[in-house]
Amino acid sequence: MAGPTENPTAIRRPARRVLLVGWDAADWRIIDPLLEAGRMPHLASFLDTGIRGNIASLQPMLSPILWTSIATGKHGDAHQILGFAEPDGDSGRVRPVTSTSRRCQALWNILSRRGLRSVVLNWFASHPAEHINGVIVSDRFARPTGAFNEPWKPVPGSIWPQSWEEDLNSLRLHPSRITREQVSHFVPEVDTVNPTRDPKGRKLVSMLARCASIHAAATALIVEEEWDFFGIYLEEIDRFGHEFMEYRPPRMPHVDEQDFARYRHVIDGIYTFHDMMLGRLIELAGDDTTIIIASDHGFHSDDLRPEGSASTEQRPVAWHRPYGMLAIRGPHVRQGENVYGASLLDLAPTILAMLGQPVPRDMPGSPLLQVFDVSVDVESTDTLEDGGSPHDAPESEDDPWVVREMMVQLADLGYVEDDKMGSVVKDRRRNLAQIYHATGRTLLALREFEAMLEEDPDDRGARMAAGNCLLTLGRLDECEAMLAPLLEGEEAAPFAAHYRGMIAFRRGDDEGALAYLRQAEAASGPNAALLTQIGQVYLRREHWDDAERAYMRALELDPDHAAALNGLGVVYRSRGRLEAAVLAHMRSVALLHHQADAHQNLGIALMELGRLPWAIRAFRTSLKINPGNAAAHRCLALIFEKGIERPLLAERHRRRAEAIVAARRAGRVEVAEEDAAVDDTDFETAGDGGVS
């Protein structure tokens, strides 16, 4: 274990205690207009004395995976919560994901074993409630245990310790107790809503009752319990989004005018309702508490909304935006500034650092030290996994009503096809493969998708994903053969043209790539991703004007398109506009930190500006994300040879670049990345002067 840094003015524990408020799918694009209109006053006051920013999501954007990654600081393949449902080995059936399936410790386990107290409410995959040092109210606490018009008994195993069961269960709110006045906050024409006959109305009051139950439990526990860490998760912004985002102005073509008039205010209503709850939590937590508000992803709310309903088209993830919201306030936190480059995986290390705990190197993220107005000493260690159980949960009997209600909800939203074991196992395997692909382990992903195709050759999703893996690996003939069954027929024309364009680009056929990509644009209309790929073709041809036009059009459609900003930075650098290039690349990595090529491009622009210490940092970050990046090693070799004279480092990076190229030529991709791993001491030995 490495000790804290040698800085006599640094603070060891900058937070007395930490409150983490999870708002599933909360998005600045909806919040900011409400802030400007004065409709979220508590969040506005919070931001006046705190910081804010985007937070990059992970793939796949599925809430149980993401919120478990937030709690553990690990990717899904490490924590093994791989979807909404899981096989139940004892019964042979399927069930919603449980705490007993998690394969690494969450924050509350780590803190409990180090003598700190936690209170956790409604966290995904937290049932049965774990026996921690503190209190857990599981994600089944507020679920129905009977028919809509019947009383609901408490959910067994949903509260720890048992001494809290009577008090907290008395706070559970049945939907029948939601008043018409309360519904009018969301639907002003409240007389048009009948929960007993209207499915939308029934879902609205049921979700409100569940949210109010969790909030009531939180307000009791935040005052009555002693705690160092308090985590509360609220899913209703996401759930309301899937039920009602299609009714938000402007009206989508498929939406009935009467339904639009009835439900057009619901989304703004759920945000302002969350602001009311936030105000109470802030008041009860006190000024000496560090408060983090975060979402796992955003939610499309404008002209980027997919066609059709978010809840009936069986593609709910298409509505998710890859950037969530992040806001932090408390002692020693900067005020009135932005936080850049945050990822969901940074939250657990940040909370550990706030509470003066060591940050393990097996967490891929890093503490967000930029949020503090003081220097913070952070102790590091290899791991905090102690070899014992990764959770503190007992085995618990599932309440059949709760399981049924949760599985029906997931099926309605399109997250699970049905409750058959084979379907759930396939979904979990698909999600694992997506995690591998998103984290650069493309060969592992390909093996999973190929295994799925062996079991079901008609699995179009697995075939498309396998084709993407082969494209990433540059195995273009195999990619074409894999995708061939999907590229036939008139309906597949836009998709076929798009993929053929990407394959042509990888083959160096720029003319063919442009022809196919323009064909795809004509067939399906412009979108930011397609225009960015067109820009990439022009970029390689050094047609700077055409590339800039393509990137600017992409950014008009989606101002937060990180790849378009990265490409635009390359255009600016080619024209000698180095300051503009640096700004474009910085905007790109601020939105999406884990882009090795964007950090590399930022490093090149900084190098050409003569800002060598900052360039080294950019190349270092690129190599941490992609250790097999030979170009970044070459750039570092050049800096250490001709700029900051460190001949030994220059030779080391040159040799690493050569080893990567040789390994790739031999087809040993994984070996190349392993051999190219960068040790931080490479950069520490470069000396001070802003380098280390």
PyMOL commands that set and color helices and strands:
alter all, ss='L'
color gray80, all
select helices_A, chain A and resi 28-36+41-48+63-72+76-79+99-101+107-112+162-169+175-177+180-184+190-192+199-224+236-247+257-263+266-285+316-319+344-354+369-371+400-413+421-438+442-455+460-473+476-486+493-506+510-524+528-540+544-557+562-574+578-591+596-609+612-625+630-643+647-665+669-675+681-684
alter helices_A, ss='H'
color red, helices_A
select strands_A, chain A and resi 18-23+50-56+85-87+94-96+118-121+134-137+159-160+229-234+290-294+298-299+320-321+323-329+337-338+342-343+359-360+380-381
alter strands_A, ss='S'
color yellow, strands_A
deselect
rebuild
show_as cartoon
